[in-house]
Every structure is written in C-alpha cells, then in structure tokens.
Amino acid sequence: MKLRGIWGAAAGFLNGLLGSGGGLAAVPALKAQGLEQKQAHANAVALMLPLSAVSSAGMLLQGVFPDWGMLLPLTLGGLGGSLLGSFLLPKIPTDLLRRLFGVLLIYGGVRMFL
C-alpha cells in the first residue's frame, strides 16, 4: 500500500510539473503491482482525471492560465481521440499494446533531448 502511494505521488508530481507524464509513470508502476497491461492502462486513465484537475487548479491559483482559444479545439479533438482509444483498447492484442506503449516512451524521451 505504501509503495502505491509513492508511485501515485510520482505520477502526480510529473503531471503537475510537466503537464503530462503521470500516466506514463503509472502504467509501469501498475504493472509492477500485478495488473495486466490493459488493466494498467485503464487505471492510469482513471488516475489522470483527479491528478489533472488538481494540477490545473494549482496552476490557476498561481495565475498561470491556459490559452482558451487554443484549448477549445484541442479539447474537442482530444475528446474524440479519447473515445476512439477507449473503444480500441480492448480490441488491441496485449503484446502490441505493450510495444506501442514502449515506442511512445522512447519517442517522448528522444523528443525531450532534442
């Protein structure tokens, strides 16, 4: 239980500091706790809602506001993409999902250094 709290704190820290990354940290942590790949992804997605809400509130309280004109189209596209992804997740073979997630991690890591 204590280890789960530490992993949760790490996911929240990454989400608040970087604006993302909480889910990327959560999936491997959840798998290490014994969840299978798809269950880990589902839990990570559910975790992101409260973490993102708290991170957003913290930024707003400090006077860091989003660009509302940019946010609306991103949100609308994101909602559609989220719906599509949530329907595809159960249909994707677990091995392929794990590999896709690994490629995303590598891609994100390389982009951070460039």
Buried (B, 14 or more C-beta within 10 A) or exposed (E): EEEEEEBBEBBBBBBBEEEEBBBBBBBBBBBEEEBEBBEBBBBBBEBBEEBBEEBBEEBEEEEEEEEEEEEEEEEEEEEEEEEEEEEEBEEBEEEEBBEEBEEEEEEEEEEEEE
